[in-house]
Amino acid sequence: MDLVSPSLLVLIRHAESARNQAKKGSVYFADDAARQVVRGVPDHLIELTPDGRKQATQTGHGIRERFGTFDYVYTSGYARTEQTAEDILSAYGSDERQQMKVKADLFIRERDPGFAYDMTTAEAEAAFPWLNEYWQTFGGFMARPPGGESLADVTGRVHTFLSDLFRERAGQKVMIVTHAGTLRCFRFLLEGWSYSQAHKWPDGQSPANCGVTTYRSAGAGQPLELVDYNQVYWTVGSATDGI
């Protein structure tokens, strides 16, 4: 991107959510019993688990010690990212919190999962018997879940978000609390990934709940460079894949 970047960009995946816990890293629910706790709750209203709240609080202490205050904190506006940001910021004193502006932006929401959102594996396979072959053909970046978005679609709106961010937050320190799929789109754009790199997370590289990814600029007019990926500052609960 040609615009001047923020001086520091810290991307954080939300803490463990109720759907993370119920799905245990699977694409769909294992059975009806697994989905009962969250069945019928729309994605933007899914909240954190008690362990997730602890993960975020512990992460806040690590972030405050490492980075100090930020100029802006962005969330996707989903309950789980807003709660994560709230708990992270609880590590800061009231005077510090007043210095940081918090803003929700729908461009960094998670990928729309489509019609199979509340389905079990058996239900999804019965409703969409062609889906596995389609997914194998097009891959995890280009393929769209039925009624939903591909990660390539999400990348388009993340690009719009970053363009605005570079224009409005040049030289500032920015924290973004978002989602696993959206993080892959950020990395695709910020690091110039190829389609093959974005196809799927390498084994063991899926972002942890509250995993912290850091980019810094060496100075005015210099691009953001990846410093580290998926740093974890908490010791409670369990890292889980998915949205």
C-alpha positions in Angstrom: 0.0 0.0 0.0 1.2 3.5 -0.9 -0.3 5.3 2.1 1.7 6.0 5.3 1.1 3.2 7.8 0.6 3.2 11.5 3.8 2.9 13.4 2.6 -0.2 15.3 -0.2 -2.6 14.3 -1.1 -5.3 16.8 -3.7 -7.9 15.6 -5.4 -10.1 18.2 -7.7 -13.0 17.7 -10.7 -12.9 20.1 -10.5 -15.1 23.2 -12.3 -18.5 23.5 -15.9 -18.2 22.6 -18.9 -20.4 23.4 -18.9 -21.8 19.8 -15.2 -22.5 19.9 -15.8 -24.6 23.0 -18.9 -26.3 21.5 -17.3 -27.1 18.1 -13.8 -28.1 19.5 -12.1 -27.1 16.3 -14.4 -28.9 13.9 -16.1 -27.2 10.9 -19.5 -28.3 12.0 -21.0 -29.5 15.3 -20.3 -33.2 16.1 -24.0 -33.8 17.1 -27.1 -32.1 18.4 -25.9 -32.3 22.0 -22.8 -30.3 21.1 -24.6 -27.4 19.5 -27.4 -27.0 22.1 -25.7 -24.4 24.2 -25.3 -22.0 21.2 -28.0 -23.2 18.8 -30.0 -20.3 17.3 -27.6 -17.6 18.6 -26.4 -15.5 15.6 -22.6 -15.2 15.1 -22.4 -11.5 16.2 -23.9 -12.3 19.6 -21.7 -15.3 20.5 -20.0 -14.5 23.8 -16.8 -15.5 25.5 -16.5 -18.5 27.9 -15.4 -17.9 31.5 -11.9 -19.2 30.4 -12.0 -16.8 27.4 -12.5 -13.8 29.8 -9.5 -15.0 31.8 -7.4 -15.4 28.6 -8.2 -11.8 27.5 -7.5 -10.4 31.0 -4.1 -12.1 31.2 -3.3 -11.0 27.6 -4.1 -7.4 28.6 -1.3 -7.5 31.2 1.2 -8.8 28.6 0.2 -6.3 26.0 0.3 -3.3 28.4 3.8 -4.3 29.6 5.1 -4.8 26.1 3.4 -2.0 24.1 2.0 0.6 26.6 -1.0 2.5 25.4 -2.5 2.7 21.9 -4.0 5.5 20.0 -6.9 3.4 18.7 -8.4 0.0 19.5 -10.7 -1.6 16.8 -13.1 -4.5 17.2 -15.3 -6.2 14.7 -18.4 -5.2 16.7 -19.1 -8.9 17.5 -19.7 -9.6 21.1 -16.7 -11.8 21.4 -14.3 -9.2 20.1 -15.8 -6.4 22.2 -15.6 -8.5 25.3 -12.0 -9.5 24.5 -11.0 -5.8 24.0 -12.8 -4.8 27.2 -10.9 -7.4 29.2 -7.6 -6.6 27.6 -8.1 -2.9 28.4 -9.0 -3.7 32.0 -5.2 -4.1 32.5 -4.8 -0.4 32.0 -5.5 2.4 34.5 -8.4 4.8 34.0 -6.1 7.6 32.8 -4.5 5.3 30.2 -7.9 4.1 29.0 -9.1 7.6 28.4 -6.2 8.1 26.0 -7.3 5.2 23.8 -10.3 5.4 21.5 -12.3 2.2 20.9 -14.1 1.8 17.7 -16.1 -1.1 16.0 -15.7 -1.6 12.3 -17.9 -4.1 10.4 -15.3 -4.5 7.6 -13.2 -6.7 10.0 -16.0 -9.0 11.0 -15.5 -12.8 10.5 -16.4 -14.5 7.3 -20.2 -15.2 6.9 -20.4 -18.9 7.5 -23.6 -19.3 5.4 -26.5 -21.8 5.7 -24.5 -24.5 7.5 -23.8 -22.2 10.5 -25.8 -24.3 13.0 -25.5 -27.7 11.3 -24.0 -30.9 12.5 -21.5 -32.7 10.2 -24.2 -35.3 9.2 -26.7 -32.5 8.4 -24.2 -30.6 6.3 -23.2 -33.7 4.3 -26.8 -34.5 3.6 -27.8 -31.0 2.6 -24.6 -30.3 0.5 -23.3 -33.7 -0.7 -21.2 -31.9 -3.4 -19.5 -29.5 -0.9 -16.4 -31.6 -0.1 -15.4 -32.0 -3.7 -16.1 -28.3 -4.4 -13.9 -27.3 -1.4 -11.1 -29.6 -2.5 -11.2 -28.1 -6.0 -11.3 -24.4 -5.1 -9.5 -24.5 -1.7 -10.0 -22.7 1.6 -9.3 -19.2 0.3 -11.4 -19.1 -2.8 -14.3 -21.5 -2.0 -17.5 -20.0 -0.6 -19.6 -21.9 2.0 -23.2 -22.2 0.7 -24.8 -18.8 1.4 -21.6 -17.4 2.9 -18.3 -15.7 2.0 -15.0 -16.9 0.8 -11.9 -15.6 2.5 -11.1 -13.9 -0.8 -14.4 -12.0 -0.3 -13.4 -11.1 3.2 -10.0 -9.8 1.9 -11.8 -7.2 -0.2 -13.4 -5.6 2.9 -10.2 -5.9 4.9 -8.4 -4.0 2.1 -10.9 -1.2 2.4 -10.4 -1.2 6.2 -6.6 -1.0 5.8 -6.8 1.8 3.2 -8.9 3.9 5.6 -6.6 2.9 8.5 -3.4 4.0 6.7 -5.0 7.3 5.7 -6.5 8.1 9.1 -4.0 6.5 11.6 -0.6 7.2 10.0 2.2 7.0 12.6 -0.2 5.9 15.3 -0.3 2.8 17.5 -3.3 0.6 16.7 -4.7 -2.6 18.2 -7.2 -4.7 16.3 -9.3 -7.4 17.9 -10.7 -9.6 15.2 -11.3 -13.3 14.1 -9.2 -16.2 12.8 -10.3 -16.1 9.2 -10.0 -12.3 9.0 -6.5 -12.5 10.4 -5.5 -14.7 7.4 -6.8 -11.9 5.2 -4.8 -9.3 7.0 -1.7 -11.4 6.6 -2.4 -11.9 2.9 -2.5 -8.1 2.3 0.2 -7.0 4.8 2.7 -9.6 3.8 1.9 -10.0 0.1 1.0 -13.6 0.3 0.3 -15.7 -2.8 -3.0 -17.6 -3.2 -1.2 -20.8 -2.3 0.1 -19.3 0.9 -3.4 -18.3 1.8 -4.9 -21.6 0.9 -4.8 -22.8 4.5 -2.9 -22.3 7.7 0.3 -24.4 7.8 0.1 -27.2 10.3 0.3 -25.8 13.9 0.0 -22.2 12.7 -3.7 -21.6 13.2 -4.1 -18.5 15.4 -4.7 -19.2 19.1 -7.4 -17.6 21.1 -5.9 -14.2 22.1 -2.9 -14.9 19.9 -1.1 -11.6 19.2 0.5 -10.8 15.9 2.7 -7.7 15.7 3.8 -5.4 12.8 6.0 -2.4 13.1 7.2 0.4 10.8 10.9 1.4 10.9 9.9 5.0 10.5 7.8 7.5 8.5 7.2 6.3 5.0 8.5 2.8 5.8 6.2 -0.3 5.4 4.9 -2.4 8.2 7.0 -5.5 8.8 6.0 -8.6 10.7 7.7 -8.8 14.1 6.1 -11.9 15.5 3.0 -14.1 15.0 0.6 -15.7 17.4 2.3 -14.8 20.7 0.3 -16.1 23.7 0.3 -14.3 27.0 -2.2 -16.4 28.9 -2.0 -19.7 30.8 -5.6 -20.7 31.4 -8.0 -22.6 29.1 -7.2 -24.1 25.7 -6.4 -22.6 22.3 -9.0 -23.5 19.7 -9.4 -23.2 16.0 -12.4 -21.8 14.1 -14.4 -18.6 14.3 
